[in-house]
Amino acid sequence: MNNKRKEKKQKFTQEKQNKAVLFSTVGIVAVIIVIASYLAFGNSDKPSTSVNTAANTGQKVDYSPNNKLEQTKVESKVENGKAVVTTLSTVKEKKFIWTEYKANGKRIPLTAFIQPDGKVMVAVSYCEPCKGETFHITGNQIVCNVCGTIWDLQTLKGISGGCLTYPPEALTYSLNGDNLEVPQTVLDAWAPRV
């Protein structure tokens, strides 16, 4: 009788040890997966690949570090469910434009500019923390006119300032003839990040 009791006791004690080992192993594997995921995806200095640039000027641009390029104000319009932000020819001529989307009870400041690699970026012209709507380009950097935060013009990665993680928010757009168009549904659904 005593032997049976010892066997049962050993059986239950041994299973608890096995469960502890199992949970410890699963916990360690989970931590390793989280760290590997961060290193693989979360620590990248590359530009975001989630935004497609539809237009390319075909020429690299090197903005002067000695000159301040301000946004040129242009008119936008809404046609067939798309906001026509501007035209490619206007961006080629002016290099950096500002406009606004006004429809369906919303007003959103927008910008378009030529990146150093020659691609055209369309973005929301808004620095959420400081509420700045206008920017300028100096060298290959874009600078908020309100808080002075500086981002890399190609990657929109923060360089210095208080709003580093809130550069102009890039938008996916299409090139229709000469028009740079953003679907109205995208703009109607847009909300500030903070």
C-alpha positions in Angstrom: 0.0 0.0 0.0 2.8 2.3 0.9 4.5 1.6 -2.5 1.3 2.5 -4.4 1.1 5.8 -2.5 4.7 6.6 -3.4 4.2 5.8 -7.0 1.1 8.0 -7.2 2.9 10.8 -5.4 5.9 10.5 -7.8 3.6 10.5 -10.8 1.9 13.8 -9.8 5.2 15.4 -8.7 6.9 14.4 -12.0 4.0 15.8 -14.2 4.2 19.2 -12.4 7.9 19.3 -13.1 7.3 18.5 -16.8 4.7 21.3 -17.0 7.1 23.8 -15.5 9.7 22.8 -18.0 7.2 23.0 -20.9 6.0 26.5 -19.8 9.6 27.7 -19.4 10.5 26.5 -22.8 7.5 28.1 -24.5 8.2 31.4 -22.7 11.8 31.4 -23.8 10.9 30.6 -27.4 8.3 33.4 -27.4 10.8 35.9 -26.1 13.3 34.8 -28.9 10.6 35.2 -31.5 9.7 38.7 -30.3 13.3 39.8 -30.3 14.0 38.3 -33.8 10.9 40.0 -35.2 12.0 43.4 -33.8 15.5 43.0 -35.2 14.1 41.9 -38.6 11.2 44.3 -39.0 11.1 47.0 -36.3 14.6 48.5 -36.5 14.8 49.5 -40.2 16.2 52.7 -41.5 14.8 52.0 -45.0 12.0 54.1 -46.4 8.5 52.8 -45.9 7.6 50.4 -48.7 3.9 50.6 -47.9 3.5 53.8 -49.9 3.7 53.5 -53.7 5.0 56.4 -55.6 3.2 56.5 -59.0 5.2 59.3 -60.5 8.9 59.6 -61.2 10.5 62.6 -62.8 13.3 60.5 -64.1 16.0 62.8 -62.7 17.6 62.9 -59.3 17.2 66.2 -57.4 19.9 67.7 -55.1 18.3 70.6 -53.1 20.7 73.3 -52.1 21.6 73.4 -48.4 22.0 77.2 -48.7 18.4 77.9 -50.0 15.1 77.5 -48.3 12.4 76.1 -50.8 9.0 77.1 -49.5 5.8 75.3 -50.6 3.9 76.9 -53.5 0.2 77.1 -53.0 -1.9 75.6 -55.7 -5.6 74.7 -56.1 -6.9 71.2 -55.9 -10.2 69.8 -57.1 -12.4 66.7 -56.7 -13.5 64.7 -59.7 -15.1 61.3 -60.0 -14.4 60.3 -56.4 -10.8 61.3 -56.5 -9.0 64.4 -55.2 -6.7 65.8 -57.8 -3.9 67.1 -55.6 -2.0 68.7 -58.4 -0.4 67.9 -61.7 3.0 66.2 -62.3 4.0 69.2 -64.5 3.3 71.6 -61.7 5.4 69.5 -59.2 8.2 69.3 -61.8 8.1 73.1 -62.2 7.6 74.1 -58.5 9.3 71.1 -56.8 7.2 71.6 -53.6 3.5 72.4 -53.5 0.8 73.0 -50.8 -2.9 72.6 -51.3 -5.9 71.5 -49.4 -8.7 68.9 -49.7 -12.1 70.3 -48.9 -15.1 68.0 -49.3 -17.6 66.0 -47.2 -17.1 68.3 -44.2 -13.3 67.7 -44.1 -10.4 70.0 -44.6 -7.0 68.3 -45.0 -3.7 70.1 -45.9 -1.8 68.3 -48.6 1.6 68.5 -50.2 3.6 67.0 -53.0 7.3 67.2 -53.6 10.1 65.6 -55.6 12.3 63.4 -53.5 16.1 63.3 -54.0 15.7 60.1 -56.1 13.3 61.8 -58.5 10.1 60.1 -57.2 7.1 62.3 -56.4 5.7 62.0 -52.9 2.2 63.0 -52.0 1.5 63.5 -48.3 -0.7 65.1 -45.7 0.9 68.4 -45.0 0.5 68.2 -41.2 2.8 67.8 -38.2 0.3 66.5 -35.6 1.9 67.3 -32.3 2.6 71.0 -33.1 -0.3 71.3 -35.6 2.0 72.7 -38.3 0.6 72.7 -41.8 3.5 74.2 -43.8 7.1 73.0 -44.4 10.2 74.0 -46.3 13.0 72.1 -47.9 16.7 72.9 -47.1 19.2 70.5 -48.6 17.7 67.0 -48.7 15.7 67.7 -45.6 12.1 68.7 -45.0 11.5 71.1 -42.0 8.3 72.0 -40.2 7.7 75.7 -40.2 6.1 75.7 -36.7 8.3 73.5 -34.5 11.5 73.2 -36.7 11.6 69.4 -36.6 13.7 68.1 -39.4 13.2 64.8 -41.4 15.2 63.2 -44.2 13.4 64.1 -47.5 13.9 60.7 -49.0 12.9 58.5 -46.1 10.9 60.9 -43.8 13.0 59.5 -41.0 13.3 62.0 -38.1 16.7 63.8 -37.7 16.1 66.4 -35.0 13.3 68.2 -33.2 10.3 67.5 -31.0 8.0 65.8 -33.5 10.4 63.2 -35.0 7.8 60.4 -35.4 5.2 62.6 -37.1 6.5 63.6 -40.6 4.1 64.5 -43.3 2.1 61.3 -43.7 2.7 59.8 -47.2 -0.3 58.8 -49.2 -0.7 56.2 -51.9 -1.8 58.0 -55.1 -2.3 57.3 -58.8 -1.0 59.1 -61.9 -3.9 59.7 -64.3 -2.6 61.5 -67.3 -0.8 64.5 -65.7 -3.0 64.4 -62.5 -1.8 63.1 -59.2 -4.9 61.7 -57.6 -5.8 60.3 -54.2 -9.1 58.5 -53.7 -11.7 60.6 -51.7 -12.4 57.6 -49.5 -8.7 57.6 -48.3 -8.9 61.3 -47.4 -12.4 61.1 -45.9 -11.1 58.3 -43.6 -7.8 60.1 -42.7 -7.4 61.2 -39.1 -4.4 62.7 -37.3 -2.1 60.2 -35.7 -2.2 62.0 -32.3 
